[in-house]
């Protein structure tokens, strides 16, 4: 008997453990909340513009490797078979030729072209970095906007509860004969408005999930449990530090690379003022068959060839155009740096403003809650009027939503500052505590 009880206990314990494991697995696979970092990673795997930018880098890498070709000898093989029919006889001939050529000097054109290929590869890599920063900003904006819309929906459900409570009090006082019918109608109007606001918030939330899912490559109407907080702000780096880091943004590096590309293009054009020198070696064999004679001949040769273009009108003007292109690229660098510094400064000021607005919005919500509580208490005991209660409720609803929008403004301002500074997160710029 004891062994039977022990077996039953063991069986029940095993069943409980198995069920617990199944529930834990189900929670991890189906009920796991989505974080902003997970959303960014999914967007990187699915967003077409990001994938296209990665493919463009692969193509530029192949072209950079191809630019090594002028430094490597070329091998050409030629074969021909001919049939000759003359008045005296007819015969066949076969020719085989192998030629190896190597470019010794071309005035610097191959070096310039290889540098241009390398710089183009770096330009595309920087473009991939730019697309990545834009992707992070778009995902953060969609993620935090959807979170805010969820909070707005929760706040509007609270507004509906408050409006329902006000209507019940007005109806109760009207039944007791101490309130007019207009009080009930005023409370009913506010209740219907609260219902309308909820419908509007639900539609906005669905649109928010559609925008977020579109970036992640998910079904547009699929909802998610979002994990995170709109207010995530460490100690801010200084504006000077942010401006210095922002000078590493991909756009500025691209502009600097374009200056070097223009200079190398000028070198490539100037190479046409110098001779091109190459060395060639060739081995040819010709076989003749048919007719009266059969013969085989061989010809081996070594050639040093120099080609020099003494005059061509366009190369003079192309050099002039290349000089102008260099100056334009240098001005573009200055303009890009100016714009980056301005963008960082404006984003920084937006973040400071949003941070200050939160404390003001919180104070406003506290005052509005006190005002609504006071108006509700006064109306319930007959010392206040319904209009004051409705206005207090509306002001409380507005202040709560304003707090949510202030928190969203802070999250979006932080995301924009991170994008303009060219960093994944502001914490990366803060010193590590010992």
Secondary structure, 3 states (H helix, E strand, C coil): CHHHHHHHHHHHHHHHHHHHHHHHHHHHHHCCCECHHHHHHHHHHHCHHHHHHHHHHHHHHHHHHHCCHHHCCEEEEEEEEEEEECCCCEEEEEEEEEEEEEEEECCCHHHHHHHHHHHHHHHHHHHHHHHHHHHHHHHHHHHHHHHHHHHHHHHHHHHHHHHHHHHHHHHHHHHCCCCCHHHHHHHHHHHHHHHHHHHHHHHHHHHHHHHHHHHHCCCCCCCCCECCCCCCCCCCCCHHHHHHHHCCCHHHHHHHHHHHHHHHHHHHHHHHHCCEEEEEEEEEEEEEECCCCCEEEEEEEEEEEEECCCCCHHHHHHHHHHHHHHHHHHHHHHHHHHHHHHHHHHHHHHHHHHHHHHHHHHHHHHHHHHHHHHHHHHHHCCCCCHHHHHHHHHHHHHHHHHHHHHHHHHHHHHHHHHHHHCCCCHHHHCCCCC
